[in-house]
Amino acid sequence: MNIKKGGGQMRKGTGLISTILLLAPFALATNGDNLIGIGPASRGMGGIGTGMPVGPIDSIFRNPAWITHFNTKRFFVSFGGIIFMPNVKVSSKMYMQPSAGQNPMEVSTNGKVKSDADLFLVPEVGIVHKINDRLSWGIGAFGVSGMGVDFRSKNLMDVSQIINRNSPYYTNALAKMHTTFQFMRITPSVAYKINDIISVGAGLHIAWGSLDMGAELCADTPADSDIIPEMDKCWNASGGQSQDIGFGFSLGLALNFGDFIYGGLYYQSPVSMKYEKVFDSNGDGKYEDLKLEQPQEVALGIGVAPLNNLKVGFDVRWINWSDADGYKQFDWEDQIVYAIGLEFKPIDSLALRAGWNYGKTPIRDKSNLDPMRPKNSIPNFDAKFSDFQVYWFNLVGFPAIAEHHLTLGLNWKITENFNIDVSYVYALKSDVSAKAAGGAGEASAEMTQQSIGIGLNWQF
């Protein structure tokens, strides 16, 4: 939404801001837009799984070399999922020049505005088959990234308060933006145990992505009135749901020194995706594509089992957002993610888990950003955006700013062939802000997250 008045560069810059607000393909997740762990065993232990084995299904994704490690029967099958509950609040403020010679008018949200998108379900399923003592294979289907925001219930700007300029008026400044993004990987993997110490593994990643963006947008046109803005060019910028399939791979190395000391190394390739005809950035009626590449990752880890009933692991992961198409144009920075997890078994049928996961947000605090000069090009949108508009998008449309996560979990062995994994993850409050040069505008976002995961596991 934009106020359309004479005001030179400030007016034009804010018009582009209203456009970039509609480009939100997702909302947030945990490490960037990725879940910290795949499977409740990994998530209950801070997202580890590269440097030590935490579960057959988790290993398919975190390090396929470990699927040779587990003393299961010939088949291990798991069904489960995550209830994901983000709490996202954003605020925004900018200033409009209503006409020559008049004081700038403040356009702002009335405090922080909460997104209505606060509950998501993420499915997980997997199977591991141990062919013999050296060779194993597995396949899993996991929701790994995504979610969305929803501001459709928030009020649009009240034109009657534009005339009464005694106080700032409320506007959601989000053009009723609502977005949904889902990203899943189907990962067939194979592992081979070279000797009692070394195992290697590889996986094929068949990725499926779905993106839907909805918003109402109005652009600047010359106004005849100096009091009430006109919005002569308005359009629904949403092109509807778009889907794509991409491919990648992963490689893993696992080291097991007598079930006492463990080590691992993992590489995950980038996956290129293109969501066709999802957005009209300039109101010309042509819906444009969005290229978005899930980035490559490198992880290494170590683990130790000082007691028969105690395991402790530590992983470090590098996520290369800054070189991934789409994310690099939004100026995301690379992440170094640290994860610590432990598992303690007070009795043979019960394992208790805890962990911590930290990765500095790829969206950082920024100030003195250029509010007007369009120079950033989002592939493949026709419009270009200034630095401030890009950060406005990041914080209002895609506040992927979680950093610290505390995790708990357990495994309960109910019968010889059936057990249950449960995890709980709490992301502590995190906030990021961006400010335009000359006080032309600012935006901020804050969030917390909670998630509950469960896995039902059979072996036969």
C-alpha positions, -999 to +999 in steps of 0.1 A: +000+000+000+013+034-008+003+071-002+003+088-035+012+125-033+037+149-046+070+146-026+097+138-051+122+111-043+108+103-009+074+095-024+089+073-052+112+055-027+082+046-005+063+034-035+090+008-041+089-001-005+053-010-008+062-032-037+090-051-020+067-059+009+047-082-013+076-103-024+075-125+007+078-161-003+082-174+032+083-162+068+109-178+089+122-210+103+152-217+126+187-218+110+177-193+083+147-210+068+158-245+077+147-266+106+176-272+131+172-310+128+154-336+108+137-362+130+128-359+167+160-377+179+182-350+162+160-321+173+159-333+209+197-332+209+201-297+194+201-308+158+233-329+159+238-360+138+268-354+117+296-363+141+278-392+160+248-414+153+215-404+169+190-424+150+185-444+117+160-420+101+179-388+113+211-402+097+195-404+062+195-366+062+222-355+086+250-380+076+240-411+055+273-429+065+258-436+099+230-458+087+254-487+088+259-482+125+226-492+140+221-528+153+185-529+140+167-558+125+165-558+087+140-530+084+135-499+105+104-477+097+094-444+112+063-421+108+060-387+124+060-350+121+063-316+138+038-291+151+056-258+145+044-227+164+061-194+155+052-161+171+062-132+148+057-095+154+068-067+131+067-029+132+074-003+105+077+034+102+084+057+073+078+094+064+059+108+035+062+143+020+025+151+014+032+182-007+058+209-012+064+231+019+046+208+043+061+188+071+066+151+065+038+128+076+045+097+096+033+064+083+036+036+108+022+005+123+004+010+156+031-008+176+041-044+166+018-063+143+014-100+149+013-125+120-018-148+121+003-176+106+013-193+139+007-230+134+023-254+108+024-292+104+056-307+090+055-344+080+084-369+082+086-406+071+116-429+066+128-465+062+162-480+067+171-515+054+202-533+066+212-556+038+242-571+056+268-561+082+285-537+057+258-524+034+226-505+042+202-482+024+175-459+035+149-434+021+132-405+038+107-378+030+111-347+052+097-312+054+129-292+059+122-255+052+094-230+048+063-216+064+047-181+059+031-150+072-005-137+072-015-101+077-049-103+059-068-096+091-050-063+098-066-030+089-055-010+059-048+027+062-076+049+073-079+077+048-100+098+072-070+100+095-048+113+067-067+146+068-063+147+106-025+149+109-023+154+146-010+119+152+004+090+133-023+068+118-024+030+118-017+011+087-004-025+083+018-013+055+018-049+043-009-048+016-027-077+032+003-099+025-001-136+031+024-162+020+029-199+022+061-218+014+068-255+017+101-273+009+105-310+012+132-335+003+129-371-007+163-386+001+173-422-010+206-430+006+232-458+007+260-465+031+290-489+031+310-499+061+346-501+049+359-515+082+351-513+119+361-477+119+352-461+086+319-458+068+309-438+038+275-428+025+257-408-002+222-395-008+202-382-038+180-352-028+148-350-048+133-316-037+098-304-040+089-268-034+056-249-033+052-212-031+021-190-029+021-152-024-010-131-020-012-093-016-030-061-027-008-034-042-014+002-053+012+023-071+018+061-074+002+081-101+000+120-103-025+133-077-048+163-081-054+168-044-029+179-019-049+164+010-063+130+001-040+105-017-053+088-048-046+052-057-054+050-093-034+019-102-042-011-079-037-047-086-036-081-070+001-091-073-004-127-066+001-152-094-012-181-073+006-212-061+037-223-080+056-256-076+089-269-088+112-299-085+149-298-080+178-322-075+209-323-053+231-348-035+248-354-002+280-372+009+290-384+043+319-399+062+316-415+096+344-426+120+336-450+149+364-457+174+351-486+194+317-470+202+336-446+224+348-417+202+329-407+170+336-383+142+318-373+110+319-350+079+290-341+057+284-321+025+251-311+010+249-296-025+228-266-034+193-272-050+181-247-077+144-240-078+123-217-100+088-208-090+070-197-122+046-168-126+042-162-089+043-123-087+036-092-106+062-067-093+051-036-114+015-040-122+019-047-159-002-079-157+027-102-164+035-126-136+072-131-131+093-161-119+113-162-087+146-181-086+154-194-052+183-218-045+185-237-013+222-233-003+250-258+000+261-269+035+292-284+050+292-299+085+316-317+108+312-331+142+325-352+170+310-373+198+319-393+228+303-420+249+322-419+283+296-442+299+275-470+285+244-449+291+257-415+282+265-399+248+275-363+241+280-348+206+290-315+190+284-304+154+295-273+134+276-264+102+283-238+075+253-227+055+262-207+023+233-183+020+254-155+005+260-175-028+226-189-032+204-173-060+176-153-044+191-152-009+222-134-020+201-107-037+182-103-004+217-098+012+216-129+035+249-136+052+264-171+057+257-189+090+280-209+112+257-231+133+269-247+166+249-276+181+255-296+213+234-326+223+234-353+249+215-385+256+213-402+290+196-436+296+186-440+332+170-474+323+173-495+292+139-486+279+142-448+283+166-423+268+165-386+279+179-360+256+188-323+257+206-298+235+214-263+224+216-249+189+229-214+179+234-197+146+236-160+141+208-148+120+216-143+083+196-111+084+216-086+105+209-052+121+215-024+095+215+014+096+220+042+072+206+022+043+199+039+010+161+044+010+155+054-026+180+044-053+168+011-069+198-011-076+191-046-063+175-071-088+156-101-075+157-130-100+135-127-122+114-097-111+111-067-134+113-041-107+145-032-088+148-022-052+169-001-029+190-014+000+164-003+026+136-019+006+154-052+006+158-051+044+123-040+048+113-072+029+136-093+051+121-081+084+085-077+075+081-104+049+107-130+059+119-125+095+141-156+096+159-143+127+159-171+153+193-177+169+193-196+202+174-228+206+170-250+237+159-286+231+145-315+250+136-350+239+132-387+248+130-421+234+107-447+250+111-483+241+076-498+246+082-532+231+112-550+215+100-539+181+083-505+188+095-472+203+086-435+203+108-404+199+095-371+212+112-336+209+105-301+221+124-270+207+121-235+221+137-206+202+145-177+225+133-142+216+153-126+189+149-092+173+165-073+143+160-038+130+169-018+099+170+020+095+171+041+064+195+070+059+182+104+069+155+090+091+134+081+060+121+049+076+128+019+098+115-016+103+120-042+131+110-078+137+109-100+168+100-136+172+100-167+193+093-203+183+081-236+197+078-270+181+068-304+192+080-335+172+071-371+174+083-402+156+067-437+158+093-463+151+091-500+142+117-526+134+112-560+119 
